[in-house]
């Protein structure tokens, strides 16, 4: 009934800034600055992702610069101190990388980012070869859909399907992504469902349901 949901492939950035495992610290920092990104995938061979270097990985060198740790803190932060003393991507990177497939849904990508506390995900095919990168800002692109497009989709995919006999009496208005459903329908039991389905349309910010059911008494 509902139209195809947006996937990572629909919103990802296909132009990828990546580095090789042997890339030097300054080379990585320069790439991040030039392309205004907060992390870069590390790839080898034909583009297989083997890790990710983030700003946080690079900042460890500054954090520990001139700062001598006690033995207990050294043991507690072994990985961090090792990265602080490293120069190349293969030693700085987080591996294995947290990646996502191009066919993943936007909510799936958002949950991955949240659970792993990352801002960007390399998008890889089944062989692990990089296809693009998806960022938090990419996931928000669906909320830039024009109001007219959202209204047309809600009307066609929700209202006309749920209320085939009374859909002409339903008004669908969208303002800044907020959908308002108003009018009279025949089946009151379908009103909550109409609201829930309207919320699933990609790009909808909120739904106000003012639908009423015609009395059969």
C-alpha positions as a printed Julia matrix, in Angstrom:
217×3 Matrix{Float64}:
   0.0    0.0    0.0
   2.68   2.49   0.99
   5.22   3.76  -1.54
   8.86   2.67  -1.38
  10.67   4.06   1.63
  13.84   6.06   1.16
  17.06   4.11   1.63
  20.63   5.09   2.39
  21.39   4.94  -1.35
  18.86   7.72  -1.94
  20.56  10.23   0.36
  24.22   9.2    0.66
  27.12  11.25  -0.68
  28.69   9.3   -3.52
  31.86  11.38  -3.71
  33.97   9.82  -0.98
  37.07  11.24   0.67
  39.12   8.23   1.78
  42.72   7.49   2.73
  45.01   4.49   2.42
  46.32   2.6    5.47
  49.74   4.2    5.02
  48.45   7.78   4.98
  50.37  10.06   7.35
  48.8   12.01  10.22
  49.14  15.42   8.55
  47.79  14.06   5.27
  44.66  12.83   7.05
  44.2   16.09   8.95
  44.63  18.08   5.72
  42.02  15.94   3.93
  39.49  16.49   6.72
  40.11  20.24   6.67
  39.96  20.52   2.89
  36.75  18.56   2.49
  35.13  19.73   5.74
  34.49  16.21   7.06
  34.84  14.84  10.57
  36.0   11.34   9.62
  37.48   9.49   6.66
  37.24   5.81   5.71
  40.48   3.88   5.37
  40.43   1.68   2.27
  42.73  -0.87   0.73
  42.82  -2.8   -2.54
  39.86  -1.96  -4.78
  38.18   0.16  -2.14
  37.47  -2.29   0.67
  36.86  -0.42   3.92
  39.16  -1.58   6.71
  38.61   1.2    9.23
  37.73   4.83   9.9
  39.84   7.69  11.23
  37.86  10.42  12.98
  38.71  13.82  14.4
  38.52  12.23  17.84
  41.3    9.8   16.87
  43.55  12.65  15.72
  42.83  14.83  18.75
  44.3   12.19  21.04
  47.75  13.35  19.95
  46.94  16.85  21.21
  45.28  15.53  24.37
  48.37  13.59  25.42
  50.91  16.11  24.11
  53.31  16.88  26.97
  51.07  15.05  29.43
  52.57  12.12  31.3
  50.06   9.57  32.48
  50.29   7.5   35.62
  50.55   3.74  35.28
  46.91   3.16  36.19
  45.65   5.67  33.61
  48.0    4.24  30.98
  46.53   0.78  31.52
  42.99   2.13  31.47
  43.52   4.0   28.2
  45.87   1.69  26.32
  44.09   2.14  22.98
  43.99   5.92  23.3
  47.65   6.24  24.28
  48.66   3.95  21.42
  46.78   6.13  18.94
  48.29   9.28  20.46
  51.74   7.96  19.58
  50.79   6.83  16.06
  51.41   8.51  12.71
  49.63   6.42  10.1
  46.01   5.68   9.34
  46.41   1.94   9.91
  47.4    2.65  13.54
  45.04   5.57  14.13
  41.89   4.05  12.69
  39.02   2.38  14.47
  38.67  -1.12  13.07
  36.52  -2.88  12.09
  34.6    0.08  10.76
  30.92   0.55  11.51
  29.34   0.45   8.05
  25.9    0.33   6.5
  24.53  -1.13   3.28
  23.01   1.04   0.52
  19.67  -0.7    0.93
  19.35   0.05   4.64
  16.48   2.29   5.72
  17.14   5.77   7.09
  15.96   4.78  10.6
  18.38   1.83  10.54
  21.28   4.15   9.65
  20.23   6.64  12.32
  20.13   3.9   14.97
  23.61   2.7   13.96
  24.99   6.22  14.3
  23.35   6.69  17.68
  24.39   3.34  19.13
  28.02   3.71  18.01
  28.25   7.47  18.69
  29.41   8.34  15.17
  28.37  11.12  12.8
  29.13   9.4    9.48
  28.93   5.85   8.15
  30.77   4.37   5.16
  28.26   2.77   2.8
  29.54  -0.57   1.49
  28.3   -3.32  -0.8
  28.23  -7.02   0.09
  31.97  -7.34  -0.56
  32.79  -4.44   1.76
  33.69  -2.09  -1.09
  32.84   1.53  -0.46
  29.9    2.99  -2.38
  29.49   6.29  -0.56
  29.2    7.92   2.84
  26.05   8.82   4.76
  26.08  11.52   7.42
  23.59  12.88   9.9
  22.87  15.78   7.56
  22.19  13.33   4.71
  19.54  11.6    6.82
  17.78  14.94   7.24
  17.46  15.5    3.48
  14.04  13.84   3.4
  12.71  16.68   5.53
  13.48  19.08   2.68
  10.83  17.51   0.46
   8.35  20.15  -0.81
   5.04  20.34   1.02
   3.16  19.75  -2.24
   5.01  16.45  -2.76
   4.19  15.31   0.76
   0.52  16.24   0.36
   0.28  14.34  -2.92
   1.87  11.23  -1.41
  -0.3   11.28   1.7
  -3.42  11.68  -0.43
  -2.5    8.94  -2.9
  -0.86   6.43  -0.57
  -2.97   6.89   2.56
  -6.28   8.66   2.02
  -7.3    7.1   -1.3
  -6.4    3.61  -0.12
  -8.06   3.78   3.27
 -11.16   5.71   2.22
 -11.97   4.73  -1.37
 -15.61   5.85  -1.05
 -15.12   9.08   0.88
 -11.6   10.25  -0.01
 -12.95  13.24  -1.94
 -14.32  14.62   1.33
 -10.89  14.52   2.95
  -8.62  17.55   2.78
  -4.86  17.08   3.03
  -2.86  20.18   3.91
   0.88  20.33   4.55
   2.68  23.3    6.04
   6.41  23.08   6.8
   6.19  19.3    6.81
   3.21  19.17   9.19
   0.29  17.25   7.7
  -3.31  18.14   8.58
  -6.06  15.69   7.69
  -9.6   17.04   7.88
 -13.03  16.12   6.58
 -15.59  13.38   6.96
 -15.05   9.66   6.38
 -17.29   6.62   6.64
 -15.3    4.37   8.96
 -14.18   5.82  12.3
 -12.04   2.74  13.01
  -9.68   3.75  10.19
  -9.02   7.28  11.45
  -6.18   6.31  13.88
  -4.64   4.17  11.13
  -4.72   7.09   8.7
  -2.79   9.2   11.19
  -0.19   6.47  11.79
   0.34   5.82   8.07
   0.67   9.53   7.31
   3.47   9.7    9.86
   5.39   6.99   7.98
   5.67   9.08   4.82
   9.32  10.12   4.5
   9.73  13.8    5.24
   6.63  14.26   7.36
   7.44  16.19  10.54
   4.12  15.76  12.35
   0.46  14.89  11.72
  -2.7   16.6   12.95
  -5.75  14.47  12.41
  -9.1   16.26  12.42
 -11.02  13.57  10.58
 -14.57  12.85  11.71
 -16.74   9.83  10.96
 -20.25  10.09   9.56
 -22.81   8.8   11.99
 -24.7    5.72  10.82
 -27.45   6.12  13.43
